[in-house]
Amino acid sequence: MLTFITKAWQQRIIRYLIVGSWNTFFSLIMLALSHKALKSVFGTGAIFTTAWLISLFQSYFTHKSIIWRTSTVVHRELPKFFIVAGANYIANLALIVVLVDHLKFQLILSQIAIVALLTVINYTVLRLWTFHERHAHDGVIH
């Protein structure tokens, strides 16, 4: 069983899904905490933005060190990561406001559905542009 887990972990897509699940869980916790703390003062967009900003840096460093295992200096990847994250944020924000404020869907379930929708697009852009293949390592960290 340990051999299976070790071999699975060596696959980038598996690491992406596992780390992405952690990042999503972390983001959902930040979203729930932000919602609880700020709902009487701010709308859904501001609450979502607060949670997103808190989660952004944690997400970058888990992507860099665990998923893509790059040795590229942060100043080359971080701006690209922020651009991808910003595009993801705009899509996510538009969808969550429509689903929650206009269609009256539940906040956390809406966010889970949106994340599922955006996962494939993000993986592709991160692989091809942000953490370019020639800088990423699939194998064990040396």
Backbone as CSV, one residue per row, in Angstrom:
resi,resn,N_x,N_y,N_z,CA_x,CA_y,CA_z,C_x,C_y,C_z
1,MET,0.821,-1.191,0.000,0.000,0.000,0.000,0.866,1.257,0.000
2,LEU,1.951,1.235,0.778,2.847,2.376,0.838,3.484,2.642,-0.520
3,THR,3.813,1.581,-1.250,4.388,1.721,-2.579,3.400,2.415,-3.515
4,PHE,2.143,2.018,-3.438,1.104,2.633,-4.254,0.978,4.125,-3.938
5,ILE,0.966,4.467,-2.670,0.843,5.868,-2.252,2.059,6.663,-2.715
6,THR,3.245,6.087,-2.580,4.467,6.757,-3.009,4.458,7.002,-4.510
7,LYS,4.059,6.004,-5.291,4.002,6.159,-6.750,2.929,7.171,-7.148
8,ALA,1.815,7.138,-6.483,0.748,8.094,-6.775,1.217,9.522,-6.494
9,TRP,1.901,9.707,-5.373,2.376,11.038,-4.983,3.379,11.597,-5.986
10,GLN,4.080,10.733,-6.706,5.049,11.187,-7.704,4.369,11.758,-8.946
11,GLN,3.083,11.511,-9.095,2.339,12.044,-10.236,1.853,13.453,-9.913
12,ARG,2.248,14.412,-10.744,1.903,15.809,-10.491,0.401,16.038,-10.397
13,ILE,-0.363,15.391,-11.230,-1.816,15.598,-11.209,-2.408,15.150,-9.871
14,ILE,-1.854,14.102,-9.295,-2.316,13.641,-7.974,-1.965,14.676,-6.912
15,ARG,-0.735,15.171,-6.957,-0.335,16.226,-6.005,-1.219,17.456,-6.180
16,TYR,-1.510,17.810,-7.446,-2.355,18.971,-7.730,-3.735,18.799,-7.100
17,LEU,-4.311,17.636,-7.255,-5.642,17.392,-6.700,-5.632,17.377,-5.171
18,ILE,-4.615,16.771,-4.586,-4.536,16.704,-3.117,-4.246,18.090,-2.530
19,VAL,-3.231,18.758,-3.058,-2.888,20.084,-2.552,-4.011,21.073,-2.878
20,GLY,-4.593,20.927,-4.048,-5.731,21.778,-4.407,-6.905,21.574,-3.464
21,SER,-7.114,20.342,-3.045,-8.178,20.063,-2.067,-7.871,20.753,-0.745
22,TRP,-6.618,20.666,-0.307,-6.219,21.366,0.916,-6.415,22.878,0.756
23,ASN,-5.946,23.432,-0.375,-6.087,24.870,-0.599,-7.559,25.281,-0.638
24,THR,-8.391,24.443,-1.240,-9.827,24.720,-1.281,-10.417,24.672,0.117
25,PHE,-10.051,23.676,0.886,-10.527,23.570,2.268,-10.101,24.800,3.069
26,PHE,-8.835,25.179,2.942,-8.325,26.360,3.627,-9.107,27.607,3.199
27,SER,-9.338,27.755,1.893,-10.089,28.897,1.376,-11.527,28.912,1.881
28,LEU,-12.133,27.734,1.955,-13.507,27.658,2.465,-13.575,28.044,3.937
29,ILE,-12.567,27.636,4.698,-12.513,28.049,6.108,-12.379,29.568,6.191
30,MET,-11.501,30.135,5.376,-11.335,31.593,5.366,-12.622,32.285,4.919
31,LEU,-13.323,31.685,3.938,-14.587,32.250,3.467,-15.642,32.210,4.568
32,ALA,-15.752,31.086,5.245,-16.738,30.960,6.327,-16.421,31.925,7.470
33,LEU,-15.140,32.020,7.845,-14.751,32.938,8.920,-14.974,34.396,8.515
34,SER,-14.624,34.730,7.285,-14.846,36.093,6.795,-16.339,36.415,6.752
35,HIS,-17.126,35.452,6.305,-18.582,35.646,6.233,-19.147,35.888,7.625
36,LYS,-18.736,35.075,8.569,-19.231,35.218,9.951,-18.825,36.561,10.545
37,ALA,-17.581,36.967,10.299,-17.072,38.199,10.899,-17.558,39.462,10.194
38,LEU,-17.813,39.380,8.893,-18.061,40.589,8.108,-19.458,40.712,7.510
39,LYS,-20.315,39.719,7.662,-21.603,39.719,6.957,-22.509,40.887,7.330
40,SER,-22.382,41.410,8.530,-23.237,42.523,8.921,-22.729,43.860,8.373
41,VAL,-21.500,43.867,7.855,-20.893,45.105,7.383,-20.706,45.116,5.868
42,PHE,-20.351,43.980,5.278,-19.997,43.914,3.867,-20.863,42.912,3.108
43,GLY,-20.896,43.072,1.791,-21.611,42.156,0.919,-20.763,40.950,0.550
44,THR,-21.352,40.087,-0.236,-20.700,38.840,-0.640,-19.372,39.085,-1.345
45,GLY,-19.321,40.074,-2.226,-18.093,40.348,-2.977,-16.931,40.721,-2.083
46,ALA,-17.158,41.591,-1.123,-16.100,42.006,-0.206,-15.676,40.863,0.709
47,ILE,-16.627,40.080,1.146,-16.330,38.923,1.996,-15.484,37.912,1.228
48,PHE,-15.893,37.623,-0.004,-15.143,36.685,-0.841,-13.730,37.206,-1.097
49,THR,-13.595,38.502,-1.369,-12.288,39.094,-1.646,-11.360,38.975,-0.441
50,THR,-11.881,39.219,0.730,-11.085,39.096,1.953,-10.547,37.676,2.109
51,ALA,-11.406,36.706,1.967,-10.993,35.304,2.098,-9.988,34.928,1.013
52,TRP,-10.221,35.397,-0.194,-9.344,35.095,-1.319,-7.943,35.642,-1.089
53,LEU,-7.845,36.872,-0.622,-6.533,37.475,-0.379,-5.760,36.728,0.706
54,ILE,-6.440,36.316,1.740,-5.785,35.562,2.812,-5.229,34.244,2.270
55,SER,-5.985,33.605,1.406,-5.631,32.279,0.891,-4.590,32.316,-0.226
56,LEU,-4.426,33.447,-0.878,-3.600,33.532,-2.084,-2.136,33.168,-1.857
57,PHE,-1.515,33.729,-0.847,-0.097,33.455,-0.616,0.142,32.014,-0.185
58,GLN,-0.714,31.500,0.661,-0.600,30.103,1.084,-0.692,29.187,-0.137
59,SER,-1.591,29.496,-1.037,-1.772,28.696,-2.240,-0.528,28.728,-3.139
60,TYR,0.044,29.898,-3.333,1.243,29.998,-4.175,2.363,29.100,-3.649
61,PHE,2.633,29.195,-2.373,3.763,28.442,-1.833,3.519,26.932,-1.819
62,THR,2.288,26.491,-1.665,2.032,25.052,-1.771,2.139,24.593,-3.222
63,HIS,1.709,25.429,-4.164,1.883,25.085,-5.578,3.362,24.976,-5.926
64,LYS,4.111,25.979,-5.558,5.533,26.030,-5.914,6.321,24.869,-5.314
65,SER,6.122,24.627,-4.037,6.974,23.654,-3.360,6.483,22.214,-3.450
66,ILE,5.178,22.010,-3.480,4.666,20.639,-3.441,4.236,20.130,-4.814
67,ILE,3.501,20.925,-5.565,2.977,20.442,-6.844,4.031,20.516,-7.942
68,TRP,4.531,21.713,-8.202,5.400,21.931,-9.351,6.868,21.742,-9.034
69,ARG,7.226,21.852,-7.756,8.598,21.620,-7.304,9.615,22.378,-8.142
70,THR,9.370,23.665,-8.297,10.251,24.461,-9.135,11.387,25.078,-8.333
71,SER,12.454,25.347,-9.052,13.583,26.030,-8.438,13.660,27.473,-8.917
72,THR,12.723,27.867,-9.748,12.679,29.233,-10.262,12.479,30.202,-9.108
73,VAL,13.150,31.339,-9.179,13.018,32.331,-8.117,11.596,32.885,-8.092
74,VAL,11.150,33.228,-6.913,9.782,33.652,-6.679,9.384,34.824,-7.568
75,HIS,10.265,35.787,-7.771,9.868,36.983,-8.530,9.529,36.686,-9.990
76,ARG,9.895,35.530,-10.506,9.517,35.162,-11.877,8.167,34.460,-11.927
77,GLU,7.864,33.691,-10.912,6.601,32.929,-10.910,5.459,33.668,-10.238
78,LEU,5.764,34.375,-9.180,4.709,34.998,-8.381,3.823,35.952,-9.187
79,PRO,4.383,36.831,-10.019,3.497,37.692,-10.816,2.576,36.897,-11.749
80,LYS,3.116,35.847,-12.372,2.285,35.002,-13.239,1.203,34.303,-12.427
81,PHE,1.569,33.826,-11.237,0.597,33.165,-10.369,-0.510,34.144,-10.007
82,PHE,-0.137,35.390,-9.692,-1.137,36.408,-9.351,-2.047,36.732,-10.531
83,ILE,-1.501,36.752,-11.750,-2.329,37.002,-12.933,-3.342,35.882,-13.122
84,VAL,-2.873,34.645,-13.028,-3.788,33.503,-13.149,-4.810,33.539,-12.016
85,ALA,-4.334,33.797,-10.817,-5.237,33.872,-9.666,-6.226,35.023,-9.827
86,GLY,-5.764,36.140,-10.377,-6.660,37.278,-10.604,-7.756,36.960,-11.605
87,ALA,-7.390,36.295,-12.697,-8.397,35.877,-13.688,-9.367,34.881,-13.053
88,ASN,-8.824,33.964,-12.268,-9.654,33.002,-11.556,-10.572,33.723,-10.567
89,TYR,-10.026,34.719,-9.891,-10.805,35.505,-8.928,-11.983,36.198,-9.608
90,ILE,-11.728,36.829,-10.753,-12.795,37.546,-11.460,-13.899,36.581,-11.879
91,ALA,-13.512,35.441,-12.448,-14.507,34.444,-12.839,-15.261,33.927,-11.618
92,ASN,-14.518,33.632,-10.554,-15.112,33.106,-9.328,-16.049,34.128,-8.697
93,LEU,-15.606,35.370,-8.634,-16.424,36.429,-8.033,-17.720,36.627,-8.806
94,ALA,-17.619,36.700,-10.125,-18.822,36.882,-10.941,-19.802,35.736,-10.720
95,LEU,-19.284,34.516,-10.720,-20.155,33.350,-10.543,-20.759,33.294,-9.138
96,ILE,-19.963,33.601,-8.112,-20.493,33.492,-6.750,-21.541,34.565,-6.469
97,VAL,-21.345,35.760,-7.004,-22.349,36.817,-6.811,-23.649,36.449,-7.520
98,VAL,-23.541,35.928,-8.724,-24.750,35.509,-9.445,-25.455,34.383,-8.694
99,LEU,-24.688,33.366,-8.315,-25.306,32.211,-7.647,-25.891,32.561,-6.282
100,VAL,-25.177,33.320,-5.475,-25.613,33.594,-4.096,-26.582,34.774,-4.032
101,ASP,-26.203,35.900,-4.626,-27.026,37.100,-4.484,-28.243,37.114,-5.402
102,HIS,-28.114,36.574,-6.590,-29.218,36.638,-7.549,-30.055,35.360,-7.598
103,LEU,-29.402,34.216,-7.562,-30.137,32.948,-7.627,-30.426,32.359,-6.257
104,LYS,-29.854,32.974,-5.211,-30.104,32.598,-3.806,-29.643,31.186,-3.467
105,PHE,-28.546,30.750,-4.102,-27.956,29.470,-3.744,-27.141,29.639,-2.472
106,GLN,-26.830,28.555,-1.818,-26.055,28.559,-0.577,-24.597,28.891,-0.886
107,LEU,-23.963,29.711,-0.049,-22.623,30.234,-0.281,-21.562,29.149,-0.435
108,ILE,-21.406,28.288,0.552,-20.317,27.298,0.535,-20.515,26.277,-0.588
109,LEU,-21.724,25.795,-0.790,-21.974,24.846,-1.882,-21.725,25.493,-3.243
110,SER,-22.075,26.748,-3.378,-21.807,27.465,-4.630,-20.309,27.547,-4.881
111,GLN,-19.557,27.854,-3.834,-18.113,27.962,-3.984,-17.491,26.623,-4.362
112,ILE,-17.953,25.554,-3.789,-17.441,24.223,-4.132,-17.690,23.924,-5.611
113,ALA,-18.872,24.227,-6.104,-19.204,23.988,-7.516,-18.330,24.840,-8.438
114,ILE,-18.107,26.076,-8.073,-17.274,26.973,-8.884,-15.835,26.472,-8.931
115,VAL,-15.299,26.063,-7.810,-13.934,25.546,-7.761,-13.808,24.321,-8.662
116,ALA,-14.764,23.439,-8.620,-14.729,22.250,-9.475,-14.692,22.654,-10.952
117,LEU,-15.461,23.649,-11.306,-15.508,24.117,-12.690,-14.180,24.719,-13.155
118,LEU,-13.535,25.463,-12.291,-12.305,26.179,-12.668,-11.023,25.361,-12.520
119,THR,-11.079,24.206,-11.901,-9.878,23.416,-11.619,-9.107,23.008,-12.869
120,VAL,-9.784,22.508,-13.866,-9.106,22.028,-15.078,-8.429,23.181,-15.819
121,ILE,-9.123,24.288,-15.920,-8.560,25.451,-16.610,-7.309,25.934,-15.885
122,ASN,-7.389,26.043,-14.578,-6.251,26.527,-13.796,-5.049,25.606,-13.916
123,TYR,-5.269,24.310,-13.838,-4.156,23.358,-13.943,-3.415,23.558,-15.263
124,THR,-4.153,23.679,-16.329,-3.546,23.820,-17.650,-2.737,25.111,-17.760
125,VAL,-3.303,26.202,-17.311,-2.594,27.484,-17.390,-1.369,27.490,-16.476
126,LEU,-1.504,26.956,-15.289,-0.357,26.903,-14.377,0.756,26.042,-14.960
127,ARG,0.397,24.911,-15.552,1.392,23.994,-16.125,2.098,24.613,-17.328
128,LEU,1.352,25.260,-18.190,1.929,25.759,-19.430,2.575,27.137,-19.318
129,TRP,2.161,27.919,-18.328,2.660,29.290,-18.284,3.331,29.640,-16.954
130,THR,2.622,29.501,-15.861,3.142,29.963,-14.577,4.341,29.145,-14.116
131,PHE,4.146,27.841,-13.993,5.205,26.931,-13.558,5.600,26.101,-14.765
132,HIS,6.225,26.742,-15.724,6.518,26.114,-17.005,7.204,24.773,-16.822
133,GLU,6.876,23.825,-17.673,7.374,22.451,-17.600,8.884,22.339,-17.420
134,ARG,9.656,23.138,-18.084,11.116,22.985,-18.009,11.665,23.328,-16.629
135,HIS,10.857,23.999,-15.799,11.296,24.342,-14.459,10.712,23.421,-13.386
136,ALA,9.747,22.613,-13.775,9.042,21.780,-12.806,9.652,20.374,-12.790
137,HIS,9.592,19.753,-11.610,10.149,18.415,-11.420,9.044,17.475,-10.997
138,ASP,8.899,16.356,-11.725,7.885,15.371,-11.357,8.343,14.432,-10.260
139,GLY,9.596,14.180,-10.186,10.113,13.179,-9.269,10.220,13.668,-7.835
140,VAL,10.891,12.875,-7.074,11.090,13.163,-5.662,11.977,14.396,-5.519
141,ILE,11.680,15.216,-4.532,12.492,16.411,-4.281,13.878,15.970,-3.833
142,HIS,14.886,16.540,-4.446,16.270,16.180,-4.117,16.832,17.065,-3.054
